[in-house]
């Protein structure tokens, strides 16, 4: 009786890594979306209220998107223009266009989407506001973008004011403050 020996063939790319495969750390990252109708416990409630105001007073649908890793807001410094950008299938960032199309409710007929960062007083990017654009011309589009930029600035000011009032950096980052019952 003979036994066949099984050997593992050398794979040609096994030694081509600049790191040890065991050194890889896996972390779950998620995008959280807040609209005028739907808040999220990890996002400051101010965002939902500002989106409600935008809808009621300006008849504009918008959404807020932010990234979280393991339930914690991904805080990163922001150094770009705070005025925002327009994204469509023909111009702008294709990923930003897709995020806007997925996040903003009732926007199937939009010609494109605006994205405007919500930047806090400490320079950290809290997230991004997205709004659909139905503007027929450049002047109307510029007006819509300015309105969304002002909305982002209002949201940032209100979040900063809540943080200053309650003496914390964590309001809206999923942590409760001194048992006051808000997130």
NUGUMAR-396163 format. One line per field, with one value per residue (C-alpha): z, x, y; residue in one letter. Coordinates in steps of 0.02 Angstrom, whole numbers, always signed. Layout:
pz <- Z:...
px <- X:...
py <- Y:...
resn <- A:...
end
This chain:
pz <- +0:-47:+28:-77:+5:-7:-18:-21:-178:-161:-212:-318:-221:-42:-8:-97:+53:+142:+302:+404:+364:+551:+569:+483:+597:+544:+603:+556:+474:+437:+359:+459:+370:+455:+369:+426:+462:+536:+670:+727:+908:+861:+781:+875:+870:+808:+635:+617:+680:+556:+414:+470:+463:+289:+231:+311:+269:+102:+37:+13:+48:+120:+217:+333:+313:+434:+460:+618:+666:+805:+858:+871:+754:+640:+681:+553:+522:+378:+267:+108:+52:+164:+27:-45:-218:-352:-414:-562:-681:-791:-664:-487:-384:-441:-265:-190:-325:-279:-93:-123:-234:-102:+51:-4:+1:-143:-263:-412:-535:-471:-596:-466:-283:-174:-36:+101:+251:+430:+509:+696:+788:+823:+635:+639:+501:+588:+427:+262:+212:+44:-51:-219:-352:-466:-525:-710:-722:-641:-543:-464:-427:-342:-235:-184:-140:-34:+61:+100:+152:+272:+339:+371:+461:+568:+615:+662:+768:+861:+895:+954:+1069:+1146:+1175:+1257:+1364:+1429:+1433:+1324:+1160:+1152:+1125:+967:+963:+1044:+1225:+1356:+1458:+1647:+1639:+1552:+1436:+1266:+1138
px <- +0:+71:+27:+17:+102:+16:+127:+83:+145:+241:+131:+228:+176:+192:+352:+305:+223:+302:+211:+172:-3:-38:-7:-170:-301:-483:-599:-780:-815:-989:-1071:-1214:-1350:-1464:-1613:-1750:-1854:-1722:-1591:-1454:-1396:-1213:-1248:-1288:-1476:-1441:-1408:-1584:-1661:-1562:-1615:-1797:-1780:-1703:-1850:-1986:-1920:-1834:-1923:-1755:-1713:-1542:-1448:-1299:-1169:-1028:-907:-891:-769:-822:-958:-842:-846:-695:-618:-501:-435:-513:-411:-513:-634:-787:-898:-941:-948:-1071:-1066:-1156:-1127:-1025:-929:-863:-817:-908:-904:-980:-1114:-1158:-1161:-1277:-1392:-1404:-1421:-1538:-1722:-1840:-1701:-1721:-1747:-1599:-1471:-1335:-1291:-1202:-1084:-1033:-926:-982:-821:-815:-723:-574:-552:-619:-733:-894:-974:-1045:-1213:-1282:-1426:-1504:-1494:-1641:-1573:-1596:-1446:-1279:-1349:-1485:-1358:-1242:-1388:-1431:-1250:-1237:-1395:-1323:-1156:-1248:-1344:-1180:-1109:-1267:-1256:-1072:-1107:-1249:-1145:-1000:-1118:-1186:-1011:-958:-1114:-1094:-905:-873:-798:-912:-1088:-1147:-1008:-1114:-1073:-1190:-1141:-1169:-1332:-1424:-1505:-1454:-1333
py <- +0:+169:+335:+490:+637:+802:+953:+1135:+1215:+1375:+1519:+1643:+1800:+1737:+1834:+1996:+2083:+2231:+2183:+2029:+1965:+1953:+2140:+2186:+2261:+2254:+2392:+2416:+2583:+2645:+2795:+2868:+2964:+3091:+3173:+3291:+3135:+3021:+3057:+2940:+2920:+2947:+3117:+3277:+3307:+3483:+3413:+3343:+3504:+3609:+3493:+3513:+3702:+3691:+3585:+3691:+3863:+3832:+3676:+3593:+3411:+3377:+3244:+3237:+3099:+3061:+2919:+2815:+2678:+2561:+2684:+2834:+2984:+2981:+3148:+3217:+3390:+3484:+3598:+3616:+3751:+3763:+3833:+3663:+3588:+3532:+3352:+3277:+3133:+3253:+3357:+3353:+3201:+3042:+2968:+3126:+3119:+2940:+2975:+3124:+3021:+2884:+2997:+3137:+3089:+3130:+3176:+3059:+3203:+3305:+3370:+3346:+3362:+3488:+3434:+3555:+3508:+3540:+3601:+3632:+3769:+3656:+3628:+3450:+3388:+3332:+3270:+3330:+3402:+3347:+3426:+3392:+3526:+3559:+3727:+3766:+3882:+3929:+4078:+3971:+3835:+3961:+4020:+3841:+3804:+3963:+3914:+3742:+3819:+3935:+3785:+3692:+3845:+3859:+3675:+3693:+3848:+3763:+3607:+3716:+3813:+3653:+3589:+3752:+3757:+3580:+3580:+3430:+3376:+3224:+3291:+3208:+3080:+2947:+2986:+3054:+3205:+3216:+3117:+3258:+3129:+3195:+3131
resn <- X:X:X:X:X:X:X:X:X:X:X:X:X:X:X:X:X:X:X:X:X:X:X:X:X:X:X:X:X:X:X:X:X:X:X:X:X:X:X:X:X:X:X:X:X:X:X:X:X:X:X:X:X:X:X:X:X:X:X:X:X:X:X:X:X:X:X:X:X:X:X:X:X:X:X:X:X:X:X:X:X:X:X:X:X:X:X:X:X:X:X:X:X:X:X:X:X:X:X:X:X:X:X:X:X:X:X:X:X:X:X:X:X:X:X:X:X:X:X:X:X:X:X:X:X:X:X:X:X:X:X:X:X:X:X:X:X:X:X:X:X:X:X:X:X:X:X:X:X:X:X:X:X:X:X:X:X:X:X:X:X:X:X:X:X:X:X:X:X:X:X:X:X:X:X:X:X:X:X:X:X:X:X
end
